[in-house]
């Protein structure tokens, strides 16, 4: 029993899965007792997966750059979503390109934006925080000036909403199509990349100990550059999804409100990705994204009007602090047990 408990507390994916189950049961009980403003049921949870897709994609983007080490972080993911979304809107709505070539070209735009970050961080050795903060502003401005801050919402762009239609699974449960067409394929490809390729082994090696990686003749700059390149591609996928969800290419899609970058970083950290680098799992990011979105969805139903939105950030902060504290205490306990 003790070993099982220690494993649960030290395995972030398992811990998050338990917390997710507790959340679902707790909210379901509150819903059944009439404490929520609307039912917290399968149809509602299925509908909220709309929010999971872009945030999880950006969480995976942060996962890759954070694992690469040296304070890896990408504050520009939200702005890249905006730029790619506008480029996608131009291709489909203004230039009349077919959808599939437009998607491929949009991902290439995301790759180019990520490559700029990669050059700044990996080759010019700018601190990631400074480099991506600069490109956050630069890319955000580029998205705004591309149409003088006006969205692209003509008929061809509106028809892209079909990419994010709901797919009925069983009973009243429907899941957004983009979960199957964009999120799951992206998550599987990232998992295969980091767990089943030589690049993945080099990525973790560089993030764990850059000095040792250099002594092992690994091209540290190249490994880190490709991490930011992949972050741009994943942000590009999120940009395409966002245009389809809104049925409009909006220049502020990734920066409106609190933006997409901070929630994505939060999901990555909550999912067990170490800011210092070298540690992280794709599964942790996926479960963390579900936990965050379904927690926020429950909070919205617990209060009248827009009052629930005021408590979402506080709840997320508490969840982060509690999980980090629990992780530290557990690691110390396990280390102490081994010492005795």
C-alpha positions as a Markdown table, in Angstrom:
| # | Residue | x | y | z |
|---|---|---|---|---|
| 1 | Unk | 0.0 | 0.0 | 0.0 |
| 2 | Unk | 2.8 | 2.4 | 0.9 |
| 3 | Unk | 4.6 | 1.7 | -2.3 |
| 4 | Unk | 1.4 | 2.2 | -4.3 |
| 5 | Unk | 0.8 | 5.5 | -2.6 |
| 6 | Unk | 4.3 | 6.7 | -3.1 |
| 7 | Unk | 4.1 | 5.8 | -6.8 |
| 8 | Unk | 0.8 | 7.6 | -7.2 |
| 9 | Unk | 2.2 | 10.7 | -5.6 |
| 10 | Unk | 5.5 | 10.7 | -7.6 |
| 11 | Unk | 3.9 | 9.8 | -10.9 |
| 12 | Unk | 2.4 | 13.0 | -12.2 |
| 13 | Unk | 0.2 | 11.4 | -14.9 |
| 14 | Unk | -1.3 | 9.0 | -12.3 |
| 15 | Unk | -1.8 | 11.7 | -9.8 |
| 16 | Unk | -3.5 | 14.0 | -12.4 |
| 17 | Unk | -5.7 | 11.1 | -13.5 |
| 18 | Unk | -6.9 | 10.6 | -9.9 |
| 19 | Unk | -7.5 | 14.3 | -9.5 |
| 20 | Unk | -9.5 | 14.3 | -12.7 |
| 21 | Unk | -11.6 | 11.5 | -11.5 |
| 22 | Unk | -12.2 | 13.2 | -8.2 |
| 23 | Unk | -13.2 | 16.4 | -10.0 |
| 24 | Unk | -15.7 | 14.6 | -12.3 |
| 25 | Unk | -17.3 | 12.8 | -9.4 |
| 26 | Unk | -17.4 | 15.9 | -7.2 |
| 27 | Unk | -19.0 | 18.1 | -9.9 |
| 28 | Unk | -21.4 | 15.4 | -10.9 |
| 29 | Unk | -22.6 | 15.2 | -7.3 |
| 30 | Unk | -23.0 | 19.0 | -7.0 |
| 31 | Unk | -24.9 | 18.9 | -10.3 |
| 32 | Unk | -27.2 | 16.2 | -9.1 |
| 33 | Unk | -27.9 | 18.1 | -5.9 |
| 34 | Unk | -28.8 | 21.2 | -7.9 |
| 35 | Unk | -25.9 | 23.3 | -6.7 |
| 36 | Unk | -24.8 | 24.2 | -10.3 |
| 37 | Unk | -26.5 | 26.5 | -12.7 |
| 38 | Unk | -26.6 | 23.9 | -15.4 |
| 39 | Unk | -26.0 | 20.1 | -15.6 |
| 40 | Unk | -22.4 | 19.0 | -15.4 |
| 41 | Unk | -22.9 | 16.0 | -17.7 |
| 42 | Unk | -21.4 | 14.2 | -20.7 |
| 43 | Unk | -22.8 | 16.6 | -23.3 |
| 44 | Unk | -21.4 | 19.6 | -21.5 |
| 45 | Unk | -18.0 | 18.0 | -21.0 |
| 46 | Unk | -17.9 | 17.0 | -24.6 |
| 47 | Unk | -18.6 | 20.5 | -25.7 |
| 48 | Unk | -15.8 | 21.9 | -23.5 |
| 49 | Unk | -13.3 | 19.8 | -25.5 |
| 50 | Unk | -13.4 | 22.7 | -28.0 |
| 51 | Unk | -11.2 | 24.6 | -25.5 |
| 52 | Unk | -9.0 | 21.6 | -24.8 |
| 53 | Unk | -7.7 | 21.3 | -28.4 |
| 54 | Unk | -5.8 | 24.6 | -28.9 |
| 55 | Unk | -4.6 | 24.7 | -25.3 |
| 56 | Unk | -3.3 | 21.1 | -25.3 |
| 57 | Unk | -1.5 | 21.7 | -28.6 |
| 58 | Unk | 0.2 | 24.8 | -27.2 |
| 59 | Unk | 0.9 | 22.8 | -24.0 |
| 60 | Unk | 2.7 | 20.2 | -26.2 |
| 61 | Unk | 4.6 | 23.1 | -27.8 |
| 62 | Unk | 5.8 | 24.3 | -24.4 |
| 63 | Unk | 6.6 | 20.7 | -23.4 |
| 64 | Unk | 9.1 | 20.3 | -26.2 |
| 65 | Unk | 10.9 | 23.6 | -25.6 |
| 66 | Unk | 10.9 | 23.2 | -21.8 |
| 67 | Unk | 12.4 | 19.7 | -22.1 |
| 68 | Unk | 15.2 | 21.1 | -24.2 |
| 69 | Unk | 16.5 | 22.9 | -21.1 |
| 70 | Unk | 18.4 | 26.2 | -20.5 |
| 71 | Unk | 15.2 | 27.8 | -19.2 |
| 72 | Unk | 13.3 | 26.8 | -22.3 |
| 73 | Unk | 10.0 | 28.6 | -22.6 |
| 74 | Unk | 8.0 | 30.1 | -25.5 |
| 75 | Unk | 6.0 | 33.1 | -24.7 |
| 76 | Unk | 5.2 | 33.7 | -28.3 |
| 77 | Unk | 3.0 | 30.7 | -28.9 |
| 78 | Unk | -0.2 | 32.8 | -28.7 |
| 79 | Unk | 1.1 | 35.4 | -31.1 |
| 80 | Unk | 2.2 | 32.6 | -33.5 |
| 81 | Unk | -1.4 | 31.3 | -33.4 |
| 82 | Unk | -2.6 | 34.8 | -34.4 |
| 83 | Unk | -0.1 | 35.1 | -37.3 |
| 84 | Unk | -0.7 | 31.6 | -38.6 |
| 85 | Unk | -4.5 | 32.1 | -38.3 |
| 86 | Unk | -4.3 | 35.3 | -40.4 |
| 87 | Unk | -2.1 | 33.6 | -43.0 |
| 88 | Unk | -4.5 | 30.8 | -43.2 |
| 89 | Unk | -7.4 | 33.3 | -43.5 |
| 90 | Unk | -5.6 | 35.0 | -46.4 |
| 91 | Unk | -5.0 | 31.7 | -48.2 |
| 92 | Unk | -8.5 | 30.5 | -47.9 |
| 93 | Unk | -10.5 | 33.7 | -47.7 |
| 94 | Unk | -8.6 | 36.1 | -49.9 |
| 95 | Unk | -6.5 | 34.1 | -52.3 |
| 96 | Unk | -9.0 | 31.2 | -52.8 |
| 97 | Unk | -6.6 | 28.4 | -52.1 |
| 98 | Unk | -8.0 | 24.9 | -51.4 |
| 99 | Unk | -8.2 | 24.0 | -47.7 |
| 100 | Unk | -5.6 | 21.2 | -47.6 |
| 101 | Unk | -2.7 | 23.1 | -49.3 |
| 102 | Unk | -3.6 | 26.1 | -47.1 |
| 103 | Unk | -3.3 | 24.0 | -44.0 |
| 104 | Unk | 0.2 | 22.7 | -45.1 |
| 105 | Unk | 1.3 | 26.3 | -46.0 |
| 106 | Unk | 0.0 | 27.5 | -42.6 |
| 107 | Unk | 2.1 | 24.9 | -40.8 |
| 108 | Unk | 5.1 | 26.1 | -42.8 |
| 109 | Unk | 4.4 | 29.6 | -41.7 |
| 110 | Unk | 4.4 | 28.4 | -38.1 |
| 111 | Unk | 7.6 | 26.5 | -38.7 |
| 112 | Unk | 9.2 | 29.7 | -40.0 |
| 113 | Unk | 8.1 | 31.6 | -36.9 |
| 114 | Unk | 9.4 | 28.9 | -34.6 |
| 115 | Unk | 12.7 | 28.9 | -36.5 |
| 116 | Unk | 13.2 | 32.5 | -35.7 |
| 117 | Unk | 12.8 | 31.7 | -32.0 |
| 118 | Unk | 15.2 | 28.8 | -32.5 |
| 119 | Unk | 17.9 | 30.9 | -34.0 |
| 120 | Unk | 17.7 | 33.5 | -31.3 |
| 121 | Unk | 17.7 | 31.0 | -28.5 |
| 122 | Unk | 19.9 | 28.1 | -29.8 |
| 123 | Unk | 22.4 | 29.8 | -32.0 |
| 124 | Unk | 22.6 | 33.4 | -30.8 |
| 125 | Unk | 22.1 | 32.2 | -27.2 |
| 126 | Unk | 19.5 | 34.8 | -26.2 |
| 127 | Unk | 17.7 | 33.9 | -23.0 |
| 128 | Unk | 14.5 | 32.1 | -24.0 |
| 129 | Unk | 12.4 | 34.4 | -21.9 |
| 130 | Unk | 13.7 | 37.6 | -23.6 |
| 131 | Unk | 13.8 | 36.1 | -27.1 |
| 132 | Unk | 10.3 | 34.8 | -27.1 |
| 133 | Unk | 8.9 | 37.9 | -25.3 |
| 134 | Unk | 10.3 | 40.0 | -28.1 |
| 135 | Unk | 8.8 | 37.8 | -30.8 |
| 136 | Unk | 5.5 | 37.7 | -28.8 |
| 137 | Unk | 5.3 | 41.4 | -29.4 |
| 138 | Unk | 6.7 | 41.3 | -32.9 |
| 139 | Unk | 4.4 | 38.5 | -34.1 |
| 140 | Unk | 1.4 | 40.0 | -32.4 |
| 141 | Unk | 2.0 | 43.3 | -34.2 |
| 142 | Unk | 2.4 | 41.5 | -37.5 |
| 143 | Unk | -0.9 | 39.8 | -37.1 |
| 144 | Unk | -2.6 | 43.1 | -36.3 |
| 145 | Unk | -1.1 | 45.2 | -39.1 |
| 146 | Unk | -1.8 | 42.4 | -41.7 |
| 147 | Unk | -5.4 | 43.6 | -42.0 |
| 148 | Unk | -5.3 | 46.7 | -39.9 |
| 149 | Unk | -6.7 | 44.7 | -36.9 |
| 150 | Unk | -9.8 | 43.6 | -38.9 |
| 151 | Unk | -10.8 | 39.9 | -39.0 |
| 152 | Unk | -11.2 | 37.9 | -42.1 |
| 153 | Unk | -14.8 | 36.5 | -42.0 |
| 154 | Unk | -15.9 | 36.0 | -45.5 |
| 155 | Unk | -17.9 | 33.0 | -46.7 |
| 156 | Unk | -14.9 | 30.7 | -47.5 |
| 157 | Unk | -13.5 | 31.2 | -44.0 |
| 158 | Unk | -16.9 | 30.7 | -42.4 |
| 159 | Unk | -17.2 | 27.3 | -44.2 |
| 160 | Unk | -14.1 | 26.2 | -42.4 |
| 161 | Unk | -16.4 | 25.7 | -39.3 |
| 162 | Unk | -17.1 | 22.2 | -40.8 |
| 163 | Unk | -13.5 | 21.2 | -39.7 |
| 164 | Unk | -14.6 | 21.5 | -36.1 |
| 165 | Unk | -18.1 | 20.0 | -36.2 |
| 166 | Unk | -19.2 | 17.6 | -33.5 |
| 167 | Unk | -19.0 | 13.9 | -33.9 |
| 168 | Unk | -21.6 | 11.8 | -32.0 |
| 169 | Unk | -20.0 | 8.9 | -30.1 |
| 170 | Unk | -22.7 | 7.3 | -28.0 |
| 171 | Unk | -25.9 | 8.5 | -26.3 |
| 172 | Unk | -25.8 | 12.3 | -25.8 |
| 173 | Unk | -22.0 | 12.5 | -26.0 |
| 174 | Unk | -20.6 | 14.4 | -29.0 |
| 175 | Unk | -16.9 | 15.2 | -29.4 |
| 176 | Unk | -15.5 | 18.0 | -31.6 |
| 177 | Unk | -14.0 | 16.7 | -34.8 |
| 178 | Unk | -10.7 | 18.5 | -34.2 |
| 179 | Unk | -10.0 | 16.2 | -31.3 |
| 180 | Unk | -9.5 | 13.3 | -33.9 |
| 181 | Unk | -8.2 | 15.3 | -36.8 |
| 182 | Unk | -5.8 | 17.6 | -35.1 |
| 183 | Unk | -5.1 | 16.9 | -31.4 |
| 184 | Unk | -4.7 | 13.2 | -31.3 |
| 185 | Unk | -2.5 | 12.9 | -34.4 |
| 186 | Unk | -0.3 | 15.7 | -33.1 |
| 187 | Unk | 0.0 | 14.2 | -29.6 |
| 188 | Unk | 0.8 | 10.8 | -31.1 |
| 189 | Unk | 3.5 | 12.2 | -33.4 |
| 190 | Unk | 5.1 | 14.2 | -30.5 |
| 191 | Unk | 5.0 | 11.1 | -28.3 |
| 192 | Unk | 6.7 | 9.0 | -31.1 |
| 193 | Unk | 9.2 | 11.8 | -31.7 |
| 194 | Unk | 10.3 | 12.1 | -28.0 |
| 195 | Unk | 10.1 | 8.5 | -27.1 |
| 196 | Unk | 10.9 | 6.5 | -30.2 |
| 197 | Unk | 13.5 | 8.4 | -32.1 |
| 198 | Unk | 17.2 | 9.3 | -31.6 |
| 199 | Unk | 16.2 | 13.0 | -31.6 |
| 200 | Unk | 14.0 | 12.4 | -28.6 |
| 201 | Unk | 16.9 | 10.8 | -26.7 |
| 202 | Unk | 19.1 | 13.7 | -27.6 |
| 203 | Unk | 16.4 | 16.2 | -26.6 |
| 204 | Unk | 16.2 | 14.8 | -23.1 |
| 205 | Unk | 20.0 | 14.5 | -22.8 |
| 206 | Unk | 20.5 | 18.1 | -23.7 |
| 207 | Unk | 17.8 | 19.2 | -21.3 |
| 208 | Unk | 19.1 | 17.1 | -18.5 |
| 209 | Unk | 22.8 | 18.1 | -18.7 |
| 210 | Unk | 23.9 | 20.3 | -21.5 |
| 211 | Unk | 27.6 | 20.0 | -20.5 |
| 212 | Unk | 27.5 | 16.2 | -20.6 |
| 213 | Unk | 25.7 | 16.4 | -23.9 |
| 214 | Unk | 28.5 | 18.5 | -25.4 |
| 215 | Unk | 31.1 | 16.0 | -24.1 |
| 216 | Unk | 29.0 | 13.3 | -25.8 |
| 217 | Unk | 29.4 | 15.2 | -29.1 |
| 218 | Unk | 25.7 | 16.1 | -29.4 |
| 219 | Unk | 24.9 | 19.2 | -31.4 |
| 220 | Unk | 23.2 | 21.0 | -28.6 |
| 221 | Unk | 22.3 | 24.1 | -30.7 |
| 222 | Unk | 20.7 | 21.9 | -33.4 |
| 223 | Unk | 18.6 | 19.9 | -30.9 |
| 224 | Unk | 17.4 | 23.0 | -29.2 |
| 225 | Unk | 16.7 | 24.8 | -32.5 |
| 226 | Unk | 14.4 | 22.0 | -33.7 |
| 227 | Unk | 12.5 | 22.1 | -30.4 |
| 228 | Unk | 11.5 | 25.7 | -31.1 |
| 229 | Unk | 10.8 | 24.8 | -34.7 |
| 230 | Unk | 8.4 | 22.1 | -33.6 |
| 231 | Unk | 6.8 | 24.6 | -31.1 |
| 232 | Unk | 6.1 | 26.8 | -34.1 |
| 233 | Unk | 4.5 | 23.9 | -36.1 |
| 234 | Unk | 2.3 | 23.0 | -33.1 |
| 235 | Unk | 1.3 | 26.6 | -32.7 |
| 236 | Unk | 0.5 | 26.6 | -36.4 |
| 237 | Unk | -1.9 | 23.6 | -35.9 |
| 238 | Unk | -3.5 | 25.5 | -33.1 |
| 239 | Unk | -3.9 | 28.6 | -35.4 |
| 240 | Unk | -5.7 | 26.5 | -38.0 |
| 241 | Unk | -8.0 | 25.0 | -35.4 |
| 242 | Unk | -8.7 | 28.5 | -33.9 |
| 243 | Unk | -9.8 | 29.9 | -37.3 |
| 244 | Unk | -12.1 | 26.9 | -37.9 |
| 245 | Unk | -13.6 | 27.3 | -34.4 |
| 246 | Unk | -14.3 | 31.0 | -34.7 |
| 247 | Unk | -15.2 | 30.7 | -38.4 |
| 248 | Unk | -13.1 | 33.8 | -38.6 |
| 249 | Unk | -9.4 | 34.6 | -38.9 |
| 250 | Unk | -8.9 | 37.0 | -36.0 |
| 251 | Unk | -5.6 | 38.9 | -35.5 |
| 252 | Unk | -6.0 | 38.8 | -31.7 |
| 253 | Unk | -7.0 | 35.1 | -31.5 |
| 254 | Unk | -4.0 | 34.0 | -29.5 |
| 255 | Unk | -3.6 | 37.2 | -27.4 |
| 256 | Unk | -7.1 | 38.2 | -26.4 |
| 257 | Unk | -7.8 | 38.3 | -22.7 |
| 258 | Unk | -4.9 | 36.6 | -20.8 |
| 259 | Unk | -3.7 | 35.1 | -24.0 |
| 260 | Unk | -2.9 | 31.5 | -24.8 |
| 261 | Unk | 0.8 | 31.4 | -23.7 |
| 262 | Unk | 0.3 | 31.5 | -19.9 |
| 263 | Unk | -2.4 | 28.8 | -19.8 |
| 264 | Unk | -0.2 | 26.6 | -22.1 |
| 265 | Unk | 2.8 | 27.0 | -19.8 |
| 266 | Unk | 0.6 | 26.3 | -16.8 |
| 267 | Unk | -0.7 | 23.1 | -18.4 |
| 268 | Unk | 2.9 | 22.0 | -19.2 |
| 269 | Unk | 4.1 | 22.6 | -15.7 |
| 270 | Unk | 1.0 | 21.1 | -14.1 |
| 271 | Unk | 1.6 | 18.1 | -16.4 |
| 272 | Unk | 5.0 | 17.5 | -14.8 |
| 273 | Unk | 7.3 | 19.2 | -17.3 |
| 274 | Unk | 10.4 | 20.5 | -15.4 |
| 275 | Unk | 11.3 | 24.1 | -16.2 |
| 276 | Unk | 14.9 | 23.2 | -15.7 |
| 277 | Unk | 14.6 | 20.8 | -18.6 |
| 278 | Unk | 15.0 | 17.1 | -19.2 |
| 279 | Unk | 11.8 | 15.9 | -17.6 |
| 280 | Unk | 8.3 | 15.6 | -19.0 |
| 281 | Unk | 5.8 | 13.3 | -20.5 |
| 282 | Unk | 3.2 | 13.8 | -23.3 |
| 283 | Unk | 0.6 | 12.0 | -21.2 |
| 284 | Unk | 1.0 | 14.5 | -18.4 |
| 285 | Unk | 0.3 | 17.4 | -20.7 |
| 286 | Unk | -2.9 | 15.7 | -22.1 |
| 287 | Unk | -4.4 | 14.9 | -18.7 |
| 288 | Unk | -3.4 | 18.3 | -17.3 |
| 289 | Unk | -5.2 | 20.0 | -20.2 |
| 290 | Unk | -8.4 | 18.0 | -19.5 |
| 291 | Unk | -8.1 | 18.8 | -15.7 |
| 292 | Unk | -7.7 | 22.5 | -16.3 |
| 293 | Unk | -10.5 | 22.8 | -18.8 |
| 294 | Unk | -13.0 | 20.7 | -16.9 |
| 295 | Unk | -12.2 | 22.4 | -13.7 |
| 296 | Unk | -12.8 | 25.8 | -15.3 |
| 297 | Unk | -16.0 | 24.4 | -16.8 |
| 298 | Unk | -17.2 | 23.4 | -13.4 |
| 299 | Unk | -16.4 | 26.7 | -11.8 |
| 300 | Unk | -18.4 | 28.5 | -14.5 |
| 301 | Unk | -21.5 | 26.5 | -13.5 |
| 302 | Unk | -21.0 | 27.1 | -9.8 |
| 303 | Unk | -21.6 | 30.9 | -10.1 |
| 304 | Unk | -24.2 | 33.1 | -11.7 |
| 305 | Unk | -23.3 | 35.2 | -14.7 |
| 306 | Unk | -19.7 | 35.9 | -15.3 |
| 307 | Unk | -18.7 | 35.7 | -11.7 |
| 308 | Unk | -17.2 | 32.2 | -12.2 |
| 309 | Unk | -14.5 | 33.6 | -14.5 |
| 310 | Unk | -13.1 | 35.6 | -11.6 |
| 311 | Unk | -12.4 | 32.4 | -9.7 |
| 312 | Unk | -10.8 | 30.4 | -12.5 |
| 313 | Unk | -7.4 | 31.9 | -12.3 |
| 314 | Unk | -7.3 | 31.6 | -8.5 |
| 315 | Unk | -8.3 | 27.9 | -8.6 |
| 316 | Unk | -5.7 | 27.2 | -11.2 |
| 317 | Unk | -3.0 | 28.9 | -9.1 |
| 318 | Unk | -4.0 | 27.0 | -6.0 |
| 319 | Unk | -3.9 | 23.7 | -8.0 |
| 320 | Unk | -0.4 | 24.5 | -9.3 |
| 321 | Unk | 0.9 | 25.4 | -5.9 |
| 322 | Unk | -0.6 | 22.3 | -4.3 |
| 323 | Unk | 0.7 | 20.0 | -7.0 |
| 324 | Unk | 4.2 | 21.5 | -6.8 |
| 325 | Unk | 4.3 | 21.3 | -3.0 |
| 326 | Unk | 3.0 | 17.8 | -3.0 |
| 327 | Unk | 5.6 | 16.8 | -5.6 |
| 328 | Unk | 8.5 | 18.3 | -3.5 |
| 329 | Unk | 7.3 | 16.8 | -0.3 |
| 330 | Unk | 6.9 | 13.4 | -1.9 |
| 331 | Unk | 10.4 | 13.4 | -3.5 |
| 332 | Unk | 11.9 | 14.3 | -0.2 |
| 333 | Unk | 10.0 | 11.5 | 1.6 |
| 334 | Unk | 11.1 | 9.0 | -1.0 |
| 335 | Unk | 14.7 | 10.2 | -0.8 |
| 336 | Unk | 14.6 | 10.0 | 3.0 |
| 337 | Unk | 13.2 | 6.5 | 2.9 |
| 338 | Unk | 15.9 | 5.3 | 0.6 |
| 339 | Unk | 18.5 | 6.9 | 2.9 |
| 340 | Unk | 17.3 | 4.9 | 5.8 |
